[in-house]
Amino acid sequence: MDLADPLFSLAGKTALVTGGGSGIGTMIAQGLIRRGVRTYITGRDAERVAASARELAADGGECIGLVGELGSMDGPALLAEQLAKREGKLHILVNNAGANANGSLAEMTVADWDVVMNVNVRAAYFLTQGLLPLLSAAASDEDPARIINVGSIGGLHIPNWEAHAYNTSKAAIHHLTRSLCKALGKERITVNAIAPGPFPSRMTDISSEALRKSVATYIPLGRPGTAQDAEGLVVFLASRAGAYVNGATIPLDGGYIAAL
């Protein structure tokens, strides 16, 4: 992608990527930083998120780490307040922070269920609510502010293993994307979701034999996702090229869902 192409330019914009210190969040943040976006990332641990921000900015560009406990009741509001003290506008919000809870139906606890729902769904909703003034300040008819929610193919189908809380939360974020699209379009804010398949992350070990077999069997392209794959779709949605895309959930899965 030509960094000088105005259709895909993001230079001078500001973004917040929750959970940007690892996995697909890091891939997204790195792509934005490379394109001249002042990018904030979040994490629960101050030292870790600061180190991640330094690493992401090592090759140039701006990356700032903010501490946020998005699973807590007031975490999203406190994070929005932190950002509002630093910025008057927010062009791009990527709701990426996620939690998972392993276990069968019989093993799931209420506490585990609540952690997943609080981080994966409630936090995205209330962080969006808290950041609406900054998003509205960045929005225009020609160049809307963008909200990009990170869902999952687990929210589009039922896999062969039990992940009830996680998959339910991702289906919910896909539906929330459509709901917010309808509410915020008139405010010149677009809301879309991406639904990744297997990408390397703390929750997905792409080197495992089981996952390699699954990829080879079920993904037509025969490989897991890469940083460039995540970067490319987010840059498209965040740039002028994607300004008329609104309310979509786009599988980023090498054809997995299409081939089911």
BAFI-3210 file (N, C-alpha, C; in Angstrom, 3 decimals, decimal comma, padded with zeros to 6 digits):
// residues 260
n [1|2|3|4|5|6|7|8|9|10|11|12|13|14|15|16|17|18|19|20|21|22|23|24|25|26|27|28|29|30|31|32|33|34|35|36|37|38|39|40|41|42|43|44|45|46|47|48|49|50|51|52|53|54|55|56|57|58|59|60|61|62|63|64|65|66|67|68|69|70|71|72|73|74|75|76|77|78|79|80|81|82|83|84|85|86|87|88|89|90|91|92|93|94|95|96|97|98|99|100|101|102|103|104|105|106|107|108|109|110|111|112|113|114|115|116|117|118|119|120|121|122|123|124|125|126|127|128|129|130|131|132|133|134|135|136|137|138|139|140|141|142|143|144|145|146|147|148|149|150|151|152|153|154|155|156|157|158|159|160|161|162|163|164|165|166|167|168|169|170|171|172|173|174|175|176|177|178|179|180|181|182|183|184|185|186|187|188|189|190|191|192|193|194|195|196|197|198|199|200|201|202|203|204|205|206|207|208|209|210|211|212|213|214|215|216|217|218|219|220|221|222|223|224|225|226|227|228|229|230|231|232|233|234|235|236|237|238|239|240|241|242|243|244|245|246|247|248|249|250|251|252|253|254|255|256|257|258|259|260]
n.u [000,841|000,601|002,046|001,829|-000,465|-003,395|-005,905|-005,623|-004,438|-003,542|-002,268|-001,521|-003,709|-005,407|-005,465|-006,951|-006,145|-007,400|-006,028|-003,674|-001,111|-000,411|-000,704|-003,204|-003,901|-001,468|-000,494|-002,326|-001,962|000,730|000,600|-000,926|000,719|002,920|001,860|001,740|-000,056|-000,915|-000,846|-002,554|-002,249|-003,609|-003,423|-003,406|-001,247|001,090|003,913|004,290|002,631|003,799|006,334|005,597|004,590|006,907|008,410|006,830|007,061|009,667|010,804|010,193|007,557|004,567|003,601|001,664|001,281|-001,494|-002,872|-005,408|-008,188|-010,302|-012,257|-013,414|-016,037|-015,952|-013,874|-013,837|-014,869|-012,942|-010,699|-011,509|-011,580|-008,858|-007,811|-009,167|-007,965|-005,643|-006,136|-008,081|-009,531|-010,544|-009,860|-009,941|-011,134|-010,302|-011,755|-010,423|-009,521|-009,634|-010,996|-010,891|-012,419|-011,811|-013,178|-015,770|-019,392|-020,293|-018,208|-017,933|-017,871|-019,795|-018,291|-016,174|-017,615|-018,669|-016,345|-015,481|-017,680|-017,763|-015,303|-015,201|-017,592|-019,221|-017,264|-016,492|-018,832|-019,284|-016,892|-016,983|-019,214|-018,126|-016,174|-017,433|-017,652|-015,006|-014,768|-016,839|-015,852|-013,818|-015,056|-016,326|-018,319|-017,021|-015,003|-015,554|-015,411|-014,031|-015,062|-013,820|-014,538|-013,217|-014,106|-014,770|-014,350|-015,480|-017,795|-019,410|-019,889|-020,265|-017,692|-015,734|-015,060|-015,636|-016,447|-018,126|-018,689|-016,844|-017,435|-020,112|-019,835|-018,478|-020,292|-022,129|-020,695|-020,548|-023,253|-023,681|-022,117|-023,675|-025,888|-024,791|-023,900|-026,293|-027,145|-025,095|-024,442|-025,639|-024,197|-021,887|-020,075|-018,636|-019,182|-017,725|-016,919|-014,300|-013,766|-011,638|-009,924|-007,663|-004,958|-001,658|-001,436|-001,759|-003,845|-004,012|-002,139|-000,409|001,510|000,959|000,319|-002,326|-003,646|-002,310|-003,120|-005,871|-005,938|-004,861|-006,843|-009,326|-009,112|-009,240|-007,057|-004,955|-003,267|-002,441|-003,464|-001,557|000,470|000,380|-002,020|-003,973|-003,334|-003,791|-006,619|-007,637|-006,454|-007,701|-010,427|-010,173|-009,333|-009,883|-010,588|-012,315|-014,513|-017,254|-018,112|-020,080|-021,392|-020,691|-019,597|-016,658|-015,264|-012,004|-010,269|-009,126|-010,955|-012,341|-014,978|-016,558|-016,186|-017,427]
n.v [-001,192|002,174|004,605|007,277|007,630|009,410|008,288|006,307|007,569|008,362|010,215|012,470|011,936|010,796|007,998|005,449|002,355|-000,216|-002,650|-002,732|-003,658|-006,247|-009,194|-009,095|-006,503|-005,141|-005,465|-003,908|-001,371|-000,881|-000,667|001,672|003,562|003,568|004,974|007,573|008,152|009,414|007,336|005,813|003,254|000,730|-000,857|-003,028|-003,066|-000,752|-000,545|-002,477|-001,616|000,818|-000,005|-001,437|000,638|002,149|000,328|000,055|002,564|002,694|002,746|005,218|007,699|008,163|006,781|006,220|004,988|004,105|003,463|001,210|-000,387|-002,126|-003,959|-003,280|-001,552|001,269|001,569|002,061|004,733|006,126|005,763|007,143|009,703|010,112|010,226|012,438|014,492|014,773|014,979|016,703|015,693|012,586|010,440|007,741|004,892|001,848|-000,864|-003,304|-004,749|-007,793|-010,693|-014,114|-017,224|-020,395|-023,739|-026,160|-026,269|-027,207|-026,475|-023,706|-020,642|-018,119|-015,838|-016,030|-015,908|-013,305|-011,716|-012,046|-010,994|-008,398|-007,234|-007,724|-006,804|-004,949|-003,003|-002,008|-000,747|001,261|002,652|003,719|005,368|007,191|008,412|009,782|012,679|013,371|011,862|012,960|015,530|015,090|014,337|014,576|015,343|014,435|012,889|010,743|010,103|007,076|003,964|000,891|-002,287|-005,202|-008,289|-011,731|-014,790|-016,682|-015,549|-015,804|-018,392|-021,741|-023,268|-026,362|-026,759|-025,973|-022,751|-020,930|-018,429|-016,639|-016,790|-016,023|-013,408|-012,254|-012,521|-010,761|-008,332|-007,999|-007,563|-005,287|-003,545|-003,101|-001,910|000,437|001,632|002,446|004,316|006,233|007,098|009,471|011,250|011,419|009,352|006,334|002,821|-000,218|-003,745|-006,138|-009,582|-011,656|-014,669|-017,287|-015,709|-014,920|-014,703|-014,070|-015,673|-017,454|-019,964|-020,265|-022,013|-024,502|-028,005|-028,844|-026,517|-025,924|-028,093|-027,618|-025,177|-025,969|-027,711|-026,322|-023,659|-022,027|-020,567|-021,692|-020,843|-019,082|-015,773|-012,738|-009,955|-007,986|-008,567|-007,897|-005,198|-004,147|-004,322|-002,723|-000,237|000,304|000,547|002,744|004,837|007,229|005,533|003,660|005,101|004,990|002,606|001,045|-000,287|-002,898|-006,287|-007,760|-010,693|-011,799|-014,022|-015,767|-017,116|-018,953|-018,834|-018,531|-020,972|-022,872]
n.w [000,000|-000,892|000,994|000,486|-000,924|-001,137|-000,793|001,066|003,168|006,506|007,927|010,539|012,103|015,112|017,256|019,320|020,589|022,216|024,401|022,967|023,327|022,738|020,635|018,078|018,518|018,816|016,209|014,781|016,001|015,338|012,536|012,281|013,528|011,807|009,725|010,458|012,492|015,617|018,225|020,808|023,209|025,364|028,593|031,480|033,192|034,221|033,753|031,776|029,652|029,090|028,225|025,945|024,377|023,965|022,471|020,171|019,095|018,390|015,844|014,920|014,896|016,921|019,968|022,749|025,980|027,954|031,133|031,881|033,315|031,898|032,439|034,825|036,669|036,430|034,707|031,778|031,670|033,163|031,549|029,247|030,318|030,867|028,253|027,231|028,594|027,234|024,532|022,047|020,016|018,578|016,095|015,417|016,927|018,225|019,411|020,918|023,135|024,920|026,613|027,735|028,637|029,546|029,397|029,965|029,604|032,077|033,727|033,709|035,514|037,208|037,725|035,880|033,460|033,675|033,602|030,941|029,474|030,499|029,709|026,932|025,820|027,428|028,103|025,577|024,752|026,751|026,707|024,150|024,532|026,439|024,912|022,917|022,681|021,831|019,486|017,943|017,635|015,851|013,533|010,167|007,218|004,903|005,924|008,129|011,712|013,050|014,355|015,170|015,848|017,317|016,608|016,163|014,309|015,831|016,721|014,579|013,906|015,255|016,837|017,039|019,633|023,106|023,852|025,196|026,537|025,370|022,564|022,560|023,493|021,350|019,244|020,278|020,148|017,422|016,839|018,379|016,926|014,606|015,806|016,936|014,610|013,392|015,256|015,327|012,787|011,855|013,288|011,943|012,322|011,715|012,221|012,377|012,279|012,600|012,013|013,065|012,080|012,978|014,445|015,582|019,079|022,639|023,335|021,282|020,071|017,371|016,596|017,515|017,101|016,811|016,006|013,623|012,082|011,990|010,585|008,110|007,306|007,300|006,407|003,420|002,262|003,602|005,676|008,757|009,941|009,362|010,537|008,547|007,290|009,225|009,590|007,014|006,603|008,676|008,122|005,669|006,544|008,228|006,667|003,921|001,892|002,995|003,850|003,311|004,205|006,519|009,464|008,981|009,443|008,959|007,913|008,649|007,726|005,888|004,325|005,849|007,060|004,781|003,555|005,097]
ca.u [000,000|001,386|001,801|001,558|-001,745|-004,350|-007,059|-005,327|-003,641|-004,018|-001,309|-002,046|-004,857|-005,172|-006,184|-006,842|-006,281|-007,402|-005,297|-002,727|000,225|-000,141|-001,550|-003,696|-003,883|-000,147|-000,421|-003,114|-001,289|001,961|000,229|-001,358|001,896|003,717|001,201|001,720|-001,147|-000,551|-001,599|-002,582|-002,582|-003,983|-003,127|-003,656|000,022|001,707|005,251|004,194|002,060|004,805|007,361|005,014|004,518|008,277|008,802|006,070|007,531|011,123|011,203|009,630|006,130|004,141|002,774|001,553|000,591|-002,402|-003,290|-006,860|-008,786|-011,564|-013,246|-014,030|-017,252|-015,659|-012,663|-013,974|-015,027|-011,650|-009,828|-011,976|-011,146|-007,419|-007,560|-009,705|-007,001|-004,510|-006,552|-009,375|-010,198|-010,147|-010,319|-010,072|-011,214|-010,288|-012,128|-009,752|-009,238|-010,471|-010,743|-011,422|-012,590|-011,860|-013,956|-017,030|-020,618|-020,363|-017,102|-017,966|-018,351|-020,396|-017,225|-015,476|-018,545|-018,776|-015,098|-015,485|-018,693|-017,413|-014,195|-015,416|-018,801|-019,585|-016,221|-016,553|-019,997|-019,159|-015,777|-017,545|-020,041|-017,280|-015,330|-018,244|-017,287|-013,766|-015,053|-017,652|-014,996|-012,956|-015,866|-016,813|-019,072|-016,093|-014,092|-016,154|-014,637|-014,200|-014,990|-013,567|-014,635|-012,577|-014,916|-014,109|-015,152|-016,233|-019,096|-020,134|-020,211|-019,984|-016,540|-015,811|-014,691|-016,529|-015,987|-019,456|-018,668|-016,092|-018,156|-021,305|-019,422|-018,103|-021,550|-022,724|-019,992|-020,976|-024,583|-023,504|-021,590|-024,806|-026,714|-024,113|-023,902|-027,570|-027,246|-024,032|-024,246|-026,031|-023,142|-020,715|-019,177|-018,919|-018,889|-017,561|-016,219|-013,559|-013,924|-010,436|-009,688|-006,467|-003,807|-000,846|-001,775|-001,640|-004,929|-003,955|-000,799|-000,495|002,537|000,521|-000,010|-003,772|-004,054|-001,776|-003,999|-007,141|-005,733|-004,687|-008,087|-010,530|-008,909|-008,865|-005,725|-003,989|-002,311|-003,046|-003,316|-000,300|000,336|-000,002|-003,438|-004,733|-003,033|-004,409|-008,058|-007,902|-006,101|-008,794|-011,612|-009,892|-008,933|-010,922|-010,992|-013,400|-015,389|-018,670|-018,405|-020,666|-022,244|-020,271|-018,689|-015,875|-014,389|-010,585|-010,090|-008,622|-012,026|-012,859|-016,443|-017,157|-016,046|-018,126]
ca.v [000,000|003,396|005,468|008,620|007,636|010,102|007,445|005,491|008,355|008,552|011,122|013,549|011,521|010,260|006,732|004,676|000,919|-000,879|-003,914|-002,596|-004,094|-007,643|-009,838|-008,348|-005,093|-004,622|-005,397|-002,751|-000,152|-000,712|-000,179|003,065|004,385|003,694|005,901|008,917|008,323|009,420|006,163|005,441|001,872|000,573|-002,104|-002,960|-002,926|000,495|-000,770|-003,253|-000,824|001,826|-000,691|-001,733|001,898|002,497|-000,605|000,359|003,840|002,634|003,062|006,513|007,815|008,414|005,803|006,569|003,968|004,530|002,373|001,114|-001,663|-002,002|-004,870|-002,747|-000,788|002,639|001,577|002,776|006,171|006,669|005,801|008,253|010,941|010,251|010,634|013,786|015,444|014,859|015,199|017,328|014,928|011,184|010,062|006,295|004,090|000,412|-001,626|-004,587|-005,473|-008,979|-011,706|-015,424|-018,136|-021,765|-024,661|-026,676|-025,728|-027,585|-025,881|-022,248|-019,972|-016,803|-014,846|-016,103|-015,401|-011,855|-011,104|-012,031|-010,054|-007,039|-006,728|-007,851|-006,124|-003,757|-001,991|-001,372|000,142|002,437|003,459|004,489|006,411|008,197|009,090|010,411|014,074|013,435|011,326|013,956|016,664|014,705|013,859|015,477|014,639|013,789|011,997|010,430|009,406|005,625|002,986|-000,447|-003,288|-006,467|-009,442|-013,012|-015,770|-017,405|-014,912|-016,040|-019,818|-022,493|-024,147|-027,735|-026,793|-025,148|-021,411|-020,337|-017,017|-015,870|-016,716|-015,208|-012,007|-011,763|-012,325|-009,536|-007,146|-007,837|-006,953|-003,925|-002,765|-002,672|-001,014|001,732|002,189|003,134|005,450|007,227|007,547|010,885|012,037|011,290|008,371|004,991|001,736|-001,496|-004,776|-007,173|-010,881|-012,420|-016,079|-017,476|-014,817|-015,148|-013,878|-014,800|-016,649|-018,369|-020,458|-020,742|-023,030|-025,792|-028,992|-028,860|-025,352|-026,086|-029,044|-026,944|-024,200|-026,695|-028,395|-025,507|-022,331|-022,202|-020,036|-022,608|-020,208|-018,152|-014,363|-012,063|-008,545|-007,211|-008,799|-007,073|-003,803|-003,733|-004,124|-001,578|000,983|000,528|001,041|004,018|005,857|007,669|004,391|002,947|006,072|004,696|001,301|001,330|-001,340|-004,197|-007,191|-008,316|-011,805|-011,696|-015,422|-016,591|-017,869|-019,986|-018,762|-018,742|-022,373|-023,782]
ca.w [000,000|-001,017|002,146|000,004|-001,618|-000,268|-000,536|002,239|004,107|007,877|008,559|011,361|012,894|016,450|017,458|020,558|020,382|023,521|024,324|021,864|023,695|022,395|019,652|016,935|018,894|018,463|014,748|014,361|016,453|014,565|011,221|012,391|013,847|010,581|008,817|011,022|013,444|017,035|018,636|022,220|023,504|026,769|029,276|032,925|033,899|033,774|033,207|030,543|028,561|028,728|027,447|024,639|023,630|023,539|021,422|018,966|018,559|018,241|014,461|014,589|015,142|018,295|020,654|024,162|026,749|029,015|032,007|031,983|033,713|031,187|032,984|036,035|036,428|035,995|033,891|030,510|031,897|033,596|030,381|028,419|030,974|030,627|026,878|027,044|029,151|026,325|023,149|021,801|018,977|018,373|014,758|015,259|018,149|017,973|020,606|020,700|024,382|025,025|027,638|027,402|029,771|029,063|030,205|029,436|030,194|033,485|034,488|033,682|036,708|036,976|037,719|034,587|032,443|033,808|033,143|029,473|028,996|030,900|028,902|025,492|025,346|028,198|028,001|024,260|024,721|027,605|026,236|023,040|025,136|027,060|023,927|021,873|022,403|021,057|018,156|017,237|017,296|014,726|012,423|009,127|006,188|003,975|006,641|009,436|012,736|012,852|015,432|014,632|016,908|016,976|016,965|015,938|013,589|016,850|016,827|013,328|013,798|016,473|016,584|017,543|021,044|023,922|024,199|025,240|026,914|024,372|021,303|022,792|023,578|020,024|018,525|020,823|019,638|016,032|016,850|018,880|015,805|013,777|016,612|017,020|013,258|013,182|016,177|015,196|011,417|011,733|013,937|011,058|012,930|011,209|013,161|011,702|013,043|011,901|012,675|012,717|012,319|013,805|014,394|016,779|020,234|023,898|023,403|020,135|019,771|015,986|016,370|018,037|016,071|016,612|015,221|012,262|011,393|011,753|009,517|006,856|006,949|007,184|005,835|002,018|001,968|004,190|006,595|009,714|009,618|009,665|010,916|007,378|007,033|010,167|009,288|005,766|006,732|009,554|007,381|004,725|007,236|008,895|005,695|002,992|001,084|003,658|004,503|003,087|004,794|007,828|009,998|008,456|010,144|007,863|008,302|008,294|008,107|004,807|003,690|006,751|007,198|003,467|003,149|006,001]
c.u [000,878|001,051|001,464|000,216|-002,796|-005,583|-006,875|-004,541|-004,335|-003,164|-002,020|-003,244|-004,422|-006,038|-005,979|-007,102|-006,261|-006,749|-004,253|-001,329|000,536|-001,065|-001,965|-003,780|-002,558|-000,002|-001,154|-002,412|-000,047|001,652|-000,205|-000,170|002,741|003,143|001,002|000,570|-000,577|-001,450|-001,434|-002,938|-002,884|-003,568|-003,345|-002,393|000,785|003,068|005,177|003,652|003,027|005,903|006,852|004,954|005,899|008,727|008,093|006,549|009,024|011,597|010,672|008,126|005,839|003,253|002,820|000,759|-000,269|-002,814|-004,812|-007,281|-010,190|-012,644|-013,934|-015,209|-016,953|-014,435|-012,796|-014,093|-013,703|-010,670|-010,219|-011,538|-009,653|-007,137|-008,033|-008,779|-005,836|-004,906|-007,904|-010,183|-009,676|-010,737|-010,651|-010,090|-011,267|-010,561|-011,630|-009,557|-010,189|-010,047|-011,388|-011,580|-012,750|-012,772|-015,268|-018,206|-020,672|-019,328|-017,173|-018,526|-018,965|-019,315|-016,479|-016,337|-018,575|-017,507|-015,102|-016,481|-018,328|-016,325|-014,570|-016,597|-019,073|-018,550|-016,270|-017,703|-019,739|-017,922|-016,218|-018,383|-019,170|-016,460|-016,122|-017,903|-016,015|-013,980|-015,852|-016,815|-014,112|-013,737|-016,227|-017,579|-018,149|-015,241|-014,652|-015,105|-014,964|-014,130|-014,843|-013,550|-013,994|-013,428|-014,126|-014,982|-015,931|-017,602|-019,960|-020,514|-019,894|-018,830|-016,729|-015,357|-015,588|-015,848|-017,219|-019,421|-017,986|-016,902|-019,440|-020,948|-019,079|-019,328|-022,230|-022,030|-020,307|-022,347|-024,512|-022,968|-022,728|-025,685|-026,093|-024,026|-025,169|-027,681|-026,280|-023,799|-024,566|-025,033|-021,843|-019,632|-019,566|-018,493|-018,864|-016,851|-015,400|-013,682|-012,737|-010,604|-008,438|-005,348|-002,965|-001,212|-001,552|-002,712|-004,855|-002,513|-000,813|000,573|002,098|000,103|-001,505|-004,221|-003,530|-002,664|-005,337|-007,036|-005,650|-005,989|-009,205|-010,342|-008,445|-007,484|-004,618|-002,963|-003,069|-002,835|-001,961|-000,569|-000,124|-001,480|-004,306|-004,564|-003,800|-005,887|-008,372|-007,561|-007,188|-010,006|-011,401|-009,600|-010,118|-011,427|-012,194|-014,457|-016,872|-019,045|-018,908|-021,582|-021,868|-019,452|-017,959|-015,017|-012,968|-009,981|-009,602|-009,670|-012,695|-014,389|-017,113|-017,171|-016,778|-019,254]
c.v [001,243|004,327|006,889|008,732|008,288|009,269|006,616|006,257|008,480|009,572|012,224|013,173|010,978|009,027|006,217|003,223|000,251|-002,251|-003,902|-003,087|-005,536|-008,080|-008,946|-006,856|-004,436|-004,488|-004,162|-001,458|000,133|-000,151|001,270|003,988|004,610|004,712|007,277|009,199|008,363|008,399|005,906|003,961|001,758|-000,795|-001,921|-002,667|-001,729|000,263|-001,500|-002,414|000,276|001,206|-001,016|-000,486|002,312|001,613|-000,277|001,645|003,833|003,025|004,409|006,519|007,979|007,296|006,106|005,478|004,569|003,304|002,377|-000,285|-001,679|-002,933|-004,355|-001,843|000,598|002,728|002,316|004,293|006,813|006,752|006,946|009,591|011,180|010,793|012,066|014,853|015,691|015,289|015,893|016,593|013,494|010,740|008,579|005,642|002,621|-000,304|-003,062|-005,391|-006,649|-009,895|-013,007|-016,225|-019,540|-022,616|-025,032|-025,961|-026,010|-026,861|-024,361|-021,687|-018,625|-015,738|-014,838|-015,543|-013,869|-011,148|-010,981|-010,998|-008,604|-006,452|-006,671|-007,045|-004,833|-002,653|-001,269|-000,381|001,421|003,275|004,301|005,645|007,540|009,005|009,789|011,883|014,197|012,918|012,330|015,149|016,371|014,442|014,963|014,661|013,840|012,724|011,702|009,948|007,914|004,886|001,619|-001,415|-004,594|-007,608|-010,717|-013,876|-016,652|-016,805|-015,114|-017,504|-020,489|-023,455|-025,515|-027,868|-025,815|-023,840|-020,522|-018,837|-016,183|-015,702|-015,896|-013,730|-011,444|-011,617|-011,038|-008,290|-006,928|-007,152|-005,513|-003,014|-002,244|-001,669|000,382|002,418|003,002|004,386|006,576|007,727|009,015|011,811|012,015|010,433|007,009|003,952|000,433|-002,473|-005,636|-008,454|-011,759|-013,915|-016,228|-016,501|-015,115|-014,181|-014,701|-015,872|-017,690|-018,724|-021,065|-021,782|-024,413|-026,717|-028,995|-027,687|-025,437|-027,029|-028,392|-025,950|-024,898|-027,317|-027,439|-024,144|-022,480|-021,677|-020,833|-021,997|-019,365|-016,712|-013,811|-010,616|-007,699|-007,385|-007,933|-005,595|-003,331|-003,452|-002,910|-000,274|001,308|001,142|002,432|005,154|006,265|006,510|003,669|003,844|005,762|003,293|001,542|000,192|-002,742|-004,977|-007,980|-009,476|-011,581|-013,062|-016,325|-017,445|-018,897|-019,985|-019,056|-020,218|-023,357|-024,518]
c.w [000,000|000,135|001,723|-000,700|-000,719|000,050|000,736|003,313|005,464|008,624|009,334|012,210|014,260|016,643|018,869|020,224|021,749|023,378|023,224|022,155|023,354|021,269|018,503|017,243|018,562|016,955|014,225|014,745|015,628|013,179|011,241|012,642|012,601|009,613|009,426|011,958|014,856|017,724|020,126|022,328|024,992|027,289|030,757|033,721|033,354|033,127|031,871|029,392|028,136|027,879|026,044|023,776|023,128|022,378|020,104|018,300|018,234|016,848|013,996|014,773|016,621|018,805|022,143|024,867|027,843|029,829|032,101|032,357|033,140|031,707|034,234|035,685|035,872|035,097|032,573|030,692|032,311|032,434|029,455|029,008|030,764|029,233|026,638|027,620|028,201|024,923|023,087|020,765|018,980|017,043|014,651|016,649|017,746|019,293|020,430|021,979|024,541|026,148|027,200|028,689|029,214|029,937|029,556|030,085|031,688|034,335|034,579|034,987|036,330|036,881|036,388|033,464|032,468|033,336|031,627|028,946|029,324|030,015|027,427|024,970|026,111|028,045|026,661|024,187|025,517|027,282|025,040|023,568|025,691|026,078|022,827|021,637|021,560|019,637|017,334|016,804|016,099|013,450|011,436|008,095|005,276|004,651|008,025|010,437|012,621|014,176|014,772|015,809|016,450|017,535|016,756|015,048|014,565|017,111|015,600|013,131|015,132|016,193|017,222|018,992|021,805|024,303|024,315|025,527|025,834|023,091|021,430|022,840|022,207|019,119|018,989|020,270|018,170|015,974|017,358|017,783|014,933|014,521|016,691|015,666|013,021|014,041|015,843|013,769|011,237|012,408|013,132|011,722|012,362|012,245|012,373|012,631|012,097|012,717|012,314|012,925|013,167|013,458|015,636|017,896|021,486|024,023|022,295|019,821|018,370|015,670|016,829|016,900|015,768|015,750|013,800|011,450|011,057|010,606|008,166|006,368|006,570|006,515|004,392|001,666|002,646|005,103|007,609|009,257|010,033|010,064|009,746|007,043|007,944|009,857|008,058|005,902|007,595|008,856|006,364|005,430|007,826|007,928|004,820|002,146|001,684|004,261|004,345|003,561|006,210|008,243|009,563|009,480|009,073|008,378|007,787|008,607|006,997|004,119|004,584|006,785|005,862|003,077|004,056|005,288]
res [m|d|l|a|d|p|l|f|s|l|a|g|k|t|a|l|v|t|g|g|g|s|g|i|g|t|m|i|a|q|g|l|i|r|r|g|v|r|t|y|i|t|g|r|d|a|e|r|v|a|a|s|a|r|e|l|a|a|d|g|g|e|c|i|g|l|v|g|e|l|g|s|m|d|g|p|a|l|l|a|e|q|l|a|k|r|e|g|k|l|h|i|l|v|n|n|a|g|a|n|a|n|g|s|l|a|e|m|t|v|a|d|w|d|v|v|m|n|v|n|v|r|a|a|y|f|l|t|q|g|l|l|p|l|l|s|a|a|a|s|d|e|d|p|a|r|i|i|n|v|g|s|i|g|g|l|h|i|p|n|w|e|a|h|a|y|n|t|s|k|a|a|i|h|h|l|t|r|s|l|c|k|a|l|g|k|e|r|i|t|v|n|a|i|a|p|g|p|f|p|s|r|m|t|d|i|s|s|e|a|l|r|k|s|v|a|t|y|i|p|l|g|r|p|g|t|a|q|d|a|e|g|l|v|v|f|l|a|s|r|a|g|a|y|v|n|g|a|t|i|p|l|d|g|g|y|i|a|a|l]
***
